[in-house]
Amino acid sequence: MDGKKLAGEKAVESVKDGMILGLGTGSTVYWSILKLGELVKKGLDIKGVPTSKSTEKLAKELGIPLVSFSSINQIDLTIDGADEVNPNFELIKGGGGALLREKMVASISKSSIIVIDETKYVPNLGEFPLPVEIVQFGWEVTSKQISTLGCKPELRTKNNSPFVTDNGNYIFDCYFEKIDDAVKLNTRLNMIPGVVENGLFVHLADTIVVGKRDSSVDILYK
Ligand SMILES: O=C[C@H](O)[C@H](O)[C@H](O)COP(=O)(O)O
């Protein structure tokens, strides 16, 4: 069975009536949102906070009640995907371009479950290029500054034009040889003028749900 589907559906078992729920973005959490839609139809009482326009659209189609991020101070639980996860529960996110809103939502979540298939659980972060969201103004200069941290930033494109995020920004996919110190790199990247946010999530996940090829699911707790 598909590891993404297994993990996505398993995470929903932690959802309880009355919760305000952060709804992540991507093809793994898609399965969580689909399951939530089914449960809402059967009477589950939750309110979702979407992390992207695509998740907002999906949740609306499924009849999941939503609440705007601006109107709340705290989220009970967020379920989201990731591109890489290491044994310290540090993540690379943003493969789908939603990292900024995802990080904002995660930052006010009491608890956060990350759903992945087993290919994404890695000893060291960095094989997946690190997404960094930047303002459009002077992106060439920002690229040079980011490269001094030891990577090759590539401007993400879509249909031969720069990819534009839900927030109107660009994304660099940054190729580091290996990321040894995610905490330090997260800080250094965010200190560069022009950088809005980067896809390193540190101290923002407490449970990892891993869907495996053999149809089993591992649940890792911090
Ligand atoms: O911007 C996208 C998000 O960070 C996703 O959660 C991440 O890229 C994982 O996506 P998927 O589950 O589709 O592999």
PDBQT file of the ligand as one rigid body, heavy atoms in Angstrom, charges set to zero:
ROOT
HETATM    1  O1  LIG A 301       5.501  23.065   0.393  1.00  0.00    +0.000 OA
HETATM    2  C1  LIG A 301       5.123  21.919   0.586  1.00  0.00    +0.000 C 
HETATM    3  C2  LIG A 301       5.173  21.203   1.845  1.00  0.00    +0.000 C 
HETATM    4  O2  LIG A 301       6.224  21.531   2.688  1.00  0.00    +0.000 OA
HETATM    5  C3  LIG A 301       4.940  19.703   1.744  1.00  0.00    +0.000 C 
HETATM    6  O3  LIG A 301       4.396  19.326   2.973  1.00  0.00    +0.000 OA
HETATM    7  C4  LIG A 301       6.171  18.883   1.446  1.00  0.00    +0.000 C 
HETATM    8  O4  LIG A 301       6.784  19.336   0.248  1.00  0.00    +0.000 OA
HETATM    9  C5  LIG A 301       5.845  17.379   1.307  1.00  0.00    +0.000 C 
HETATM   10  O5  LIG A 301       4.984  17.195   0.245  1.00  0.00    +0.000 OA
HETATM   11  P1  LIG A 301       4.513  15.765  -0.256  1.00  0.00    +0.000 P 
HETATM   12  O6  LIG A 301       3.748  15.154   0.861  1.00  0.00    +0.000 OA
HETATM   13  O7  LIG A 301       3.684  16.052  -1.469  1.00  0.00    +0.000 OA
HETATM   14  O8  LIG A 301       5.747  14.980  -0.613  1.00  0.00    +0.000 OA
ENDROOT
TORSDOF 0
